[in-house]
Amino acid sequence: MRKFNSLLFNADQRSAKNGASSRRRKLFLASLAALCAAAWFLHAPEAIADPVRIVAFGDSLTAGLGLPIQDAFPSKLAVALKAKGYDVAIVNAGVSGDTTSAALARLDWSVAAGTQAVILEFGTNDAFRGVLPAIISQNLDEVIRRLKARNIEVLLAGMYAPRNLGEGYFAAFDAIYPALSKKHGLILEPFFLKGVAGNAALNQADGIHPTAAGVDVVVKTILPSAEALIQRVRARKAS
């Protein structure tokens, strides 16, 4: 885990030097994907069954950095859920490098009208930058509050802070996700990268981002929580 945390920190320092043009391109592609998702949600043919519409809203771990789109987390989760008989449509609204502040800024156009559930995965990039846990919590709390105001169910994907930031920091950071889950009555996946973080065989050369096989592990871990999320959507629709 120490090696993993060091790799995370070093990779973040490299990514901070990439320049504004790359960031603008990523945001353009994310906005285009969100617009396409909104069009699909609003104008899907009547012949298609009414799927549970889910947005995977996160950073590079959601976006699938370094992977073809079919191997990214949202795509593989959709395949796994459909294999179990669930009718779902999952939109990939991940943007590499995003912080919780960026999530709050792009929330309204990233989560299209018609969305019924969100898998929320943010916070690691904040920790890389040493953002105070109280601010991270405040940003995530506001994202969740606004999603709930739209009657959108939320699965909160927890993360752990790099241990080289000190015990006080990582203890406060790690506590964010259970606390928000309890406050808002959310489904919580305690650690998004469980079984993957620190395992070289399941990560790309950067030691941070999962390979396709690593994504398979993430999907297997989160699948029960995703099924519970779908059940909440169904219960809401039936009420």
Secondary structure in CASP SS format (residue, H / E / C, confidence):
PFRMAT SS
TARGET T0000
AUTHOR 0000-0000-0000
METHOD secondary structure of the structure
MODEL  1
M C 1.00
R H 1.00
K H 1.00
F H 1.00
N H 1.00
S H 1.00
L H 1.00
L H 1.00
F H 1.00
N H 1.00
A H 1.00
D H 1.00
Q H 1.00
R H 1.00
S H 1.00
A C 1.00
K C 1.00
N C 1.00
G C 1.00
A H 1.00
S H 1.00
S H 1.00
R H 1.00
R H 1.00
R H 1.00
K H 1.00
L H 1.00
F H 1.00
L H 1.00
A H 1.00
S H 1.00
L H 1.00
A H 1.00
A H 1.00
L H 1.00
C H 1.00
A H 1.00
A H 1.00
A H 1.00
W H 1.00
F H 1.00
L H 1.00
H H 1.00
A C 1.00
P C 1.00
E C 1.00
A C 1.00
I C 1.00
A C 1.00
D C 1.00
P C 1.00
V E 1.00
R E 1.00
I E 1.00
V E 1.00
A E 1.00
F E 1.00
G E 1.00
D C 1.00
S H 1.00
L H 1.00
T H 1.00
A H 1.00
G C 1.00
L C 1.00
G C 1.00
L C 1.00
P C 1.00
I H 1.00
Q H 1.00
D H 1.00
A C 1.00
F H 1.00
P H 1.00
S H 1.00
K H 1.00
L H 1.00
A H 1.00
V H 1.00
A H 1.00
L H 1.00
K H 1.00
A H 1.00
K C 1.00
G C 1.00
Y C 1.00
D C 1.00
V E 1.00
A E 1.00
I E 1.00
V E 1.00
N E 1.00
A E 1.00
G E 1.00
V C 1.00
S C 1.00
G C 1.00
D C 1.00
T C 1.00
T H 1.00
S H 1.00
A H 1.00
A H 1.00
L H 1.00
A H 1.00
R H 1.00
L H 1.00
D H 1.00
W H 1.00
S H 1.00
V C 1.00
A C 1.00
A C 1.00
G C 1.00
T C 1.00
Q C 1.00
A E 1.00
V E 1.00
I E 1.00
L E 1.00
E E 1.00
F C 1.00
G C 1.00
T H 1.00
N H 1.00
D H 1.00
A H 1.00
F H 1.00
R C 1.00
G C 1.00
V C 1.00
L C 1.00
P H 1.00
A H 1.00
I H 1.00
I H 1.00
S H 1.00
Q H 1.00
N H 1.00
L H 1.00
D H 1.00
E H 1.00
V H 1.00
I H 1.00
R H 1.00
R H 1.00
L H 1.00
K H 1.00
A H 1.00
R C 1.00
N C 1.00
I C 1.00
E E 1.00
V E 1.00
L E 1.00
L E 1.00
A E 1.00
G C 1.00
M C 1.00
Y C 1.00
A C 1.00
P C 1.00
R H 1.00
N H 1.00
L H 1.00
G C 1.00
E H 1.00
G H 1.00
Y H 1.00
F H 1.00
A H 1.00
A H 1.00
F H 1.00
D H 1.00
A C 1.00
I H 1.00
Y H 1.00
P H 1.00
A H 1.00
L H 1.00
S H 1.00
K H 1.00
K H 1.00
H H 1.00
G C 1.00
L C 1.00
I E 1.00
L E 1.00
E E 1.00
P C 1.00
F C 1.00
F C 1.00
L C 1.00
K C 1.00
G C 1.00
V C 1.00
A C 1.00
G C 1.00
N C 1.00
A H 1.00
A H 1.00
L H 1.00
N E 1.00
Q C 1.00
A C 1.00
D C 1.00
G C 1.00
I C 1.00
H C 1.00
P E 1.00
T C 1.00
A H 1.00
A H 1.00
G H 1.00
V H 1.00
D H 1.00
V H 1.00
V H 1.00
V H 1.00
K H 1.00
T H 1.00
I H 1.00
L H 1.00
P H 1.00
S H 1.00
A H 1.00
E H 1.00
A H 1.00
L H 1.00
I H 1.00
Q H 1.00
R H 1.00
V H 1.00
R H 1.00
A H 1.00
R H 1.00
K H 1.00
A H 1.00
S C 1.00
END
